[in-house]
Amino acid sequence: MKLRDLYEKAVQTGIKNDPRGEELIGKELAARKKDYDALKDADKEFFDTESFTNPYSDSRILNGTGEEDIKNALVGIDIEGPEVMLAHALRERGEPIDLMIAHHPEGRAYATLYDVMGMQADILGRFGVPISVAEDLMDKRIKEVERRLMPANHTRAVDAARLLEIPFMCMHTLTDNMVATYLQERFDDEKPYRVSDVMDLLHSIPEYQEARRQGAGPKALIGSERRTAGRIFVDMTGGTGGSKDIFQSISSSGINTVVGMHIGEEHRKEAEKHHVNVVIAGHISSDTLGINLMLDELSKEEPLNIYDCSGFKRISRL
């Protein structure tokens, strides 16, 4: 398929699996067009018009016209300088690498990663956290992440891909949506009684089984496995970790167990303080699960040949 078709299908699949629901996303896209229309002509040149149809600033075609034919893709959790050189070396060896797909963003998608974080407030609102509280706490966290990203050299990998003429795209929140919705639906359907049952469900999933073999399997970080799981919230999408101050509101809203990819030390202390069970499924393994679910969707009509690297292992459910 054409690169543009693959990208647009990924965006639509990510939207369908967004925990917020398609109606809310439609309102967000309409609001972005309204913001654009209100700009001065001199400012419109710099507006990301891709956001009219793709609400995830961290998922983009980074290099390529979109007209490239894609049959073979090098896919990794991170595609940086070493992985770009790997793709080049594979091409030199005769491997037909048409595209590099990263999970974590690079280039402009990395520079504006913070822009997707607002969706976390909407997701928490669906779980009963007052939206005004969630938005206030997230606004502070978003500004913190934006400041952290400002000095980064965002374009290194994209520049290397451009010079070597290798098409390049990233799917960050797109695939995080996949894993968040997949796991949330599994927990909602199967209703684990204890934290140990939450662990058992995770251990039944191939990506987490592989992580266990590598010594990086799921862990019950806060709360004994004998504790009641109660209401479970899968916190795995929305750019990067949210505010550490949200755990009081999470607990008050009736959420008893949070299942996440990773957690910082200050966040861990706040969760413990407010008696919230925390299960860490794993970062790379959860990213891998999300990518695999997305690749299954992208491969249904026209199969993609995948070269897996950089922490990613292709596991097909087709």
Secondary structure as GFF3:
##gff-version 3
##sequence-region A 1 318
A	DSSP	alpha_helix	3	16	.	.	.	ID=ss1
A	DSSP	alpha_helix	22	37	.	.	.	ID=ss2
A	DSSP	alpha_helix	41	44	.	.	.	ID=ss3
A	DSSP	three_ten_helix	49	52	.	.	.	ID=ss4
A	DSSP	beta_strand	60	63	.	.	.	ID=ss5
A	DSSP	beta_strand	72	76	.	.	.	ID=ss6
A	DSSP	alpha_helix	81	92	.	.	.	ID=ss7
A	DSSP	beta_strand	99	102	.	.	.	ID=ss8
A	DSSP	alpha_helix	107	111	.	.	.	ID=ss9
A	DSSP	three_ten_helix	113	116	.	.	.	ID=ss10
A	DSSP	alpha_helix	119	126	.	.	.	ID=ss11
A	DSSP	alpha_helix	131	149	.	.	.	ID=ss12
A	DSSP	alpha_helix	156	163	.	.	.	ID=ss13
A	DSSP	beta_strand	168	170	.	.	.	ID=ss14
A	DSSP	alpha_helix	173	190	.	.	.	ID=ss15
A	DSSP	alpha_helix	195	203	.	.	.	ID=ss16
A	DSSP	alpha_helix	206	213	.	.	.	ID=ss17
A	DSSP	beta_strand	219	222	.	.	.	ID=ss18
A	DSSP	beta_strand	232	235	.	.	.	ID=ss19
A	DSSP	three_ten_helix	244	246	.	.	.	ID=ss20
A	DSSP	alpha_helix	247	252	.	.	.	ID=ss21
A	DSSP	beta_strand	257	260	.	.	.	ID=ss22
A	DSSP	alpha_helix	265	273	.	.	.	ID=ss23
A	DSSP	beta_strand	277	280	.	.	.	ID=ss24
A	DSSP	alpha_helix	283	298	.	.	.	ID=ss25
A	DSSP	beta_strand	305	309	.	.	.	ID=ss26
###
